[in-house]
Amino acid sequence: MAMALRVIVPPHPLLSHWLTVLREPQTPQPLVSTALTELGRWLTYEAVRDWLPQRPITLETAGGSCQGQVVDASVPLLAISAVPGGLGLWQGGQAVVPAAQIGHLSLTEGRMAMRSWPDSIAQNTGVLLFWSQLAEPEPLLQLLDDLAQQDVTGSRLRLITTLAAAPALQAIGERHGALSIYTAAIDPDLNEQGQIVPGVGALDQRLIGFSNSL
C-alpha cells in the first residue's frame, strides 16, 4: 500500500455501535437505514474536522466584544454519493455540511452508469465522496481517475465509506495514494463473490429491503 494513503478509523463508540448493527444479519431494513445515516454523520464529522476552511469574525455578545470563527461559505463543497448505499451515508453527512452541492453516481455491473454533477469542478472546490462499502476497487478507481483529470486529488478530496477491505485499499493506494479515506473499520479480505469478509453483507440490497444473503 502506498505510504501516502491515509486511512482513518476514528475510535468513536458510536461508530462501533452502528457498524455492529449493520454486521448483524437480522437487522431490519429501517434500522439498516438508520445505521447508515448515523455512520455517515459521524464519519463526515471526522472527515471535515481539519478540512473545512474557516474565517475569523468579530461579534458583539450580551457581555461584550469577542472573536469567533465561522465556516467560510465562499469555498464551495461538492458531495458525491454512489447510490443507493452512498446516499444513505450522505443523509447523515448532510447534517454536518448542509450547504454542500450534491452529485449522484449510479453503478451498473461494477462500472459508472450515470452521474449528475458538473463536467467542470471549480479549482477551489472540495469534494467529499460517499461510498457504501469499499470492496471491489475498480468502480471507485474509475471515478478517482475521472476526478484526477479535473485536478481533484490530494487535499481537495476525501472519501467516506462504511467499511473497507484491505485488498481494495492496497489497489487504491497504488494508483491514488494521496487520497484520505474515513471508514468505520478495515476488514481483511474478500470472498469469491467479491463481498467483504466478515463484512456487512450486500449492503445496497439490505438498504432497500432485500435479504442480507443476496
C-alpha positions in Angstrom: 0.0 0.0 0.0 1.3 3.4 -0.9 2.6 5.2 2.2 0.8 8.4 1.4 -2.7 6.8 1.5 -4.4 8.0 4.7 -7.0 5.5 6.1 -8.6 6.9 9.2 -10.7 4.7 11.5 -12.0 7.1 14.2 -12.1 5.5 17.7 -15.6 6.6 18.4 -18.0 4.4 20.4 -21.0 5.4 18.2 -19.2 4.3 15.1 -18.5 0.9 16.6 -22.1 0.6 17.8 -23.7 1.4 14.4 -21.3 -0.8 12.5 -22.2 -3.7 14.8 -25.8 -3.0 14.0 -25.0 -3.4 10.3 -23.0 -6.5 10.8 -25.9 -8.3 12.4 -27.6 -10.2 9.5 -31.1 -9.9 11.1 -31.1 -6.2 11.5 -34.4 -5.0 9.9 -34.3 -2.6 6.9 -35.4 0.5 8.7 -32.6 0.1 11.2 -30.1 -0.6 8.4 -31.1 2.8 7.0 -30.7 4.4 10.4 -27.3 2.8 11.0 -26.0 4.1 7.6 -27.3 7.6 8.4 -25.6 7.7 11.8 -22.3 6.3 10.3 -22.5 9.0 7.6 -23.0 11.7 10.3 -20.1 10.7 12.5 -17.6 9.8 9.7 -18.4 13.2 8.0 -17.8 15.0 11.3 -14.4 13.3 11.5 -13.6 13.9 7.8 -14.1 17.6 7.9 -12.6 18.2 11.4 -9.4 19.7 10.0 -10.6 20.3 6.4 -13.4 22.9 6.3 -12.0 26.4 5.7 -12.8 29.0 8.4 -12.7 32.8 8.6 -12.4 35.0 11.7 -15.2 37.3 12.7 -15.7 39.9 15.4 -19.1 39.9 17.1 -20.9 41.6 20.0 -22.3 39.3 22.6 -24.5 40.2 25.5 -21.4 40.6 27.6 -19.2 42.5 25.1 -17.0 42.1 22.0 -15.2 38.8 21.1 -13.6 37.0 18.3 -15.1 33.9 16.6 -14.6 31.5 13.7 -17.2 30.5 11.1 -17.1 28.1 8.2 -16.0 30.1 5.1 -19.0 29.7 2.8 -17.2 31.3 -0.1 -15.2 28.0 -0.6 -17.6 25.5 -2.4 -18.1 21.9 -1.3 -19.4 19.1 -3.6 -20.7 15.9 -2.1 -20.9 12.9 -4.5 -22.8 9.9 -3.3 -22.8 6.5 -5.1 -26.5 5.3 -4.9 -28.1 3.7 -3.1 -25.7 3.0 -0.2 -23.7 6.1 -0.5 -26.9 8.1 -0.4 -27.7 6.5 3.0 -24.3 7.8 4.3 -24.9 11.2 2.8 -28.2 11.6 4.6 -26.2 11.7 7.8 -23.4 13.7 6.3 -25.8 16.4 5.1 -26.5 17.3 8.7 -22.8 18.2 9.1 -22.3 20.1 5.8 -25.8 21.2 4.8 -24.5 23.9 2.3 -22.7 21.4 0.1 -23.7 21.0 -3.5 -24.9 17.4 -4.3 -24.0 15.0 -7.0 -25.1 11.4 -7.5 -23.4 8.4 -9.2 -25.1 5.1 -10.1 -23.2 1.8 -10.9 -24.1 -0.9 -13.3 -22.2 -4.2 -13.4 -19.3 -2.6 -11.5 -18.9 0.5 -13.7 -20.2 4.0 -13.6 -23.5 4.3 -15.4 -25.0 7.7 -14.7 -23.6 10.8 -13.0 -25.2 14.1 -12.0 -22.6 16.8 -11.3 -21.0 19.5 -13.4 -18.4 18.5 -16.0 -16.2 21.3 -14.7 -15.4 21.5 -11.0 -14.0 24.8 -9.8 -10.4 24.8 -8.7 -11.2 25.7 -5.1 -14.0 23.2 -4.6 -13.5 20.5 -2.0 -15.1 17.1 -2.9 -16.5 14.5 -0.4 -17.2 11.0 -1.8 -19.8 8.9 -0.1 -19.3 5.2 -0.9 -21.4 2.5 0.8 -18.5 0.0 1.3 -15.1 -0.4 -0.4 -14.9 -4.0 -1.7 -14.0 -4.3 -5.4 -11.9 -1.3 -6.1 -12.5 -0.8 -9.9 -15.6 1.4 -9.8 -14.0 3.8 -7.3 -10.7 3.8 -9.3 -12.6 4.8 -12.4 -14.3 7.7 -10.5 -10.9 8.8 -9.0 -9.3 8.7 -12.4 -12.1 10.9 -13.8 -11.8 13.4 -10.9 -8.0 13.4 -11.3 -8.4 14.6 -14.9 -10.1 17.7 -13.4 -7.3 18.1 -10.8 -9.5 16.9 -8.0 -6.9 15.0 -6.0 -4.9 15.1 -2.7 -6.1 17.6 -0.1 -9.2 18.5 -2.2 -10.7 15.1 -1.9 -11.9 12.8 0.9 -13.8 9.5 0.8 -16.3 8.3 3.4 -17.2 4.7 3.4 -18.9 2.3 5.9 -16.3 -0.5 5.6 -13.1 -1.1 3.6 -11.4 -4.3 2.5 -7.6 -4.4 2.8 -7.1 -5.6 -0.8 -9.2 -2.7 -2.1 -7.2 -0.2 -0.1 -4.0 -1.7 -1.5 -5.2 -1.2 -5.0 -6.3 2.3 -4.4 -3.1 3.2 -2.7 -1.1 2.1 -5.6 -3.0 4.4 -8.0 -4.3 7.2 -5.9 -2.0 7.3 -2.9 -2.8 10.9 -1.8 -6.4 10.0 -1.0 -7.8 10.3 2.5 -10.3 7.6 3.5 -12.6 7.7 6.5 -14.2 4.4 7.5 -15.7 2.6 10.5 -13.4 -0.5 10.1 -10.9 -2.3 7.8 -11.8 -5.9 7.1 -9.1 -8.4 6.0 -10.4 -9.9 2.8 -12.9 -10.6 0.0 -14.8 -13.8 -0.7 -15.3 -15.4 -4.1 -18.3 -13.3 -4.7 -16.4 -10.1 -4.1 -18.0 -9.3 -0.8 -16.0 -8.1 2.2 -15.2 -10.7 4.9 -16.5 -10.6 7.5 -18.3 -7.6 6.2 -21.9 -6.4 6.4 -23.4 -8.5 3.6 -24.9 -7.0 0.4 -25.5 -3.6 1.9 -27.2 -1.9 -1.0 -29.8 -4.7 -1.2 -30.3 -4.6 2.6 -30.9 -0.8 2.4 -33.8 -1.2 0.0 -35.2 -4.2 1.8 -33.7 -7.4 0.3 -32.2 -10.3 2.2 -28.6 -10.0 3.6 -27.9 -13.3 1.9 -28.3 -12.0 -1.7 
